[in-house]
Amino acid sequence: MIYSIEDLIKKIPNGAKIAVPSDYAGVAMEATREIIRQGISDLHLVGIPTSGLQSELLIGAGLVKTFESSALTLGEYNPPPRFNQAVKDGTIKLVDATCPAIHAALQASQKGLPFMPLRGIIGSDILTHHPDWKVIDNPFADNDPIVAIPAIRPDVALFHAPLADRNGNVWAGRRRELVNMTQASKTALITVEKITDTPLLEDETMAAGVIPDLYVGGVAHCPKGTWPLAFWQGDGEDSENLSQYRSMARSQEGFDQYLNEFVFKGGK
Amino acid sequence: MTIADEKKALICFIANLLKDCRHVAVGASSPIPGAAALLGKAAWNAPSHVNILGSTQHNFFTNGSVELFDCAAQGRIDAFFLGGGEIDGQANINLMGMGDYPNNAPRWPGTFGSAYLYYLVPKVILFREEHTRRVLVDKVNFISSPGTSEDNIYRTGGPYGLLTNKAFFRFDREARKFRLQSIHPSSSLEDILDNTGFEFDYSKDTPITPAPDAGLLNILETEVREKVREVYPQFAESVFAPTA
């Protein structure tokens, strides 16, 4: 159940549909750099419910075919230059949603349902452009249109969590979107800050926040695995590196230099 | 006023708009509204509940990021903030970009939760510092979320007003139109007419936005600044003087 980061990422095939969390929820950045090092391509990323630096890097590295989410944001370091260039050039396929629709699509998958109905959205241009959503009539009322959001079932959920035990049970605490992502996906590959010898389900105060190993395809021990992003149970962001990224990634050449320095570490 | 002072004045202004709220949620990259909600809580315990997306400390949700939306759908969130690369005279907002979708140039981050929360939170405050004809347009290029809906669309919320670095407008949901409410000291009616790309109602003697209360500013500078720093480090750096 416990793998090296290289072996964990080898489980992701080309063309995989990968669910990833927002920048604040525990992004597996070292795993993302390993995806780039292994050159796993044609990815369909699903940002739950948004994505940031992780998708920006994978898009810049030319590994993304489809980006499906509610936003791609670098927060205080916006705009994301490689994403913006790819959108302008039409080199990635976009499926733009709104946050609760992404959650609803995962919840449908968790429940084995074909779709979930959702309020809002009607009158937004994202409805017009979305390839799958449909407006249906509420069968329990008169003249009450509502949007049907089909399930999203990713191949892999990929994220970073605080703690795992030797059996592959993973503690996600109150970050329930990590639980939703995991249960909605066919499997989950998770990097963790720490591995404990104590089985997590033995402690009832921890148990409610545990993702059981039933859903987990592999865990890698990867301290500071969200760097340069902050981690909610760890370090703050590396503002210097993020600022450096912002200035370097303005051009593809600068971006490639960033990869060379911080991803390939001069070893490409 | 320095730029930092103007930002502090906006924070105090928004805090005053939240006095009737119990639960205020703040979305991505919204340092001024976030600071305002924290200030209102520190000064008056109104709002008594503040949730800031991306914060660990100022976030009491235990059901993950879906809880914000579930809360809104049940009417448990009183106020929320939305911005937009473009905002039009009917309070439609564009967070997607310019040019033709999907190959927008520039492309902005995306719609986030706006195509849901705008329908379901009673008091949505539109906030965009830049007050120009580029931002405040007659008709948005892309409707990320509409300001108003047909009668048969389920809608319990919508736009309350629009705050910029020049003025505050209230939105009349019946008339589907903004009305100029107050003009900030650094601007004038002429300046606002010159720089607003949509039609709005106004009176020739529209009042000046009152200066922020000194006591409130003091709470912002002391109690609230460190809380702001936790969530918005770059913003805090630019607005607050370094601590000794």
Chai-1 contact restraints between the chains, C-beta under 6 A:
chainA,res_idxA,chainB,res_idxB,connection_type,confidence,min_distance_angstrom,max_distance_angstrom,comment,restraint_id
A,Y24,B,G54,contact,1.0,0.0,6.0,A-B,restraint_1
A,S70,B,G110,contact,1.0,0.0,6.0,A-B,restraint_2
A,S70,B,T111,contact,1.0,0.0,6.0,A-B,restraint_3
A,S70,B,F112,contact,1.0,0.0,6.0,A-B,restraint_4
A,A71,B,P109,contact,1.0,0.0,6.0,A-B,restraint_5
A,A71,B,G110,contact,1.0,0.0,6.0,A-B,restraint_6
A,A71,B,F112,contact,1.0,0.0,6.0,A-B,restraint_7
A,L72,B,P109,contact,1.0,0.0,6.0,A-B,restraint_8
A,T73,B,A28,contact,1.0,0.0,6.0,A-B,restraint_9
A,T73,B,P109,contact,1.0,0.0,6.0,A-B,restraint_10
A,G75,B,S29,contact,1.0,0.0,6.0,A-B,restraint_11
A,E76,B,Q234,contact,1.0,0.0,6.0,A-B,restraint_12
A,N84,B,R107,contact,1.0,0.0,6.0,A-B,restraint_13
A,V87,B,N104,contact,1.0,0.0,6.0,A-B,restraint_14
A,V87,B,R107,contact,1.0,0.0,6.0,A-B,restraint_15
A,K88,B,A105,contact,1.0,0.0,6.0,A-B,restraint_16
A,G90,B,N103,contact,1.0,0.0,6.0,A-B,restraint_17
A,L94,B,P102,contact,1.0,0.0,6.0,A-B,restraint_18
A,D96,B,G110,contact,1.0,0.0,6.0,A-B,restraint_19
A,T98,B,T111,contact,1.0,0.0,6.0,A-B,restraint_20
A,T98,B,G113,contact,1.0,0.0,6.0,A-B,restraint_21
A,T98,B,A115,contact,1.0,0.0,6.0,A-B,restraint_22
A,T98,B,Y116,contact,1.0,0.0,6.0,A-B,restraint_23
A,C99,B,F112,contact,1.0,0.0,6.0,A-B,restraint_24
A,C99,B,G113,contact,1.0,0.0,6.0,A-B,restraint_25
A,P100,B,F69,contact,1.0,0.0,6.0,A-B,restraint_26
A,P100,B,Y116,contact,1.0,0.0,6.0,A-B,restraint_27
A,H103,B,V66,contact,1.0,0.0,6.0,A-B,restraint_28
A,R119,B,A73,contact,1.0,0.0,6.0,A-B,restraint_29
A,R119,B,Y154,contact,1.0,0.0,6.0,A-B,restraint_30
A,G120,B,A115,contact,1.0,0.0,6.0,A-B,restraint_31
A,G120,B,Y116,contact,1.0,0.0,6.0,A-B,restraint_32
A,G120,B,Y119,contact,1.0,0.0,6.0,A-B,restraint_33
A,I121,B,A115,contact,1.0,0.0,6.0,A-B,restraint_34
A,I122,B,I153,contact,1.0,0.0,6.0,A-B,restraint_35
A,G123,B,P146,contact,1.0,0.0,6.0,A-B,restraint_36
A,G123,B,S149,contact,1.0,0.0,6.0,A-B,restraint_37
A,S124,B,A115,contact,1.0,0.0,6.0,A-B,restraint_38
A,S124,B,I143,contact,1.0,0.0,6.0,A-B,restraint_39
A,S124,B,S145,contact,1.0,0.0,6.0,A-B,restraint_40
A,D125,B,F142,contact,1.0,0.0,6.0,A-B,restraint_41
A,D125,B,I143,contact,1.0,0.0,6.0,A-B,restraint_42
A,I126,B,T111,contact,1.0,0.0,6.0,A-B,restraint_43
A,I126,B,A115,contact,1.0,0.0,6.0,A-B,restraint_44
A,H129,B,Y101,contact,1.0,0.0,6.0,A-B,restraint_45
A,N143,B,N152,contact,1.0,0.0,6.0,A-B,restraint_46
A,R174,B,T62,contact,1.0,0.0,6.0,A-B,restraint_47
A,R175,B,G64,contact,1.0,0.0,6.0,A-B,restraint_48
A,R176,B,N63,contact,1.0,0.0,6.0,A-B,restraint_49
A,R176,B,G64,contact,1.0,0.0,6.0,A-B,restraint_50
A,E177,B,G64,contact,1.0,0.0,6.0,A-B,restraint_51
A,E177,B,S65,contact,1.0,0.0,6.0,A-B,restraint_52
A,W232,B,T56,contact,1.0,0.0,6.0,A-B,restraint_53
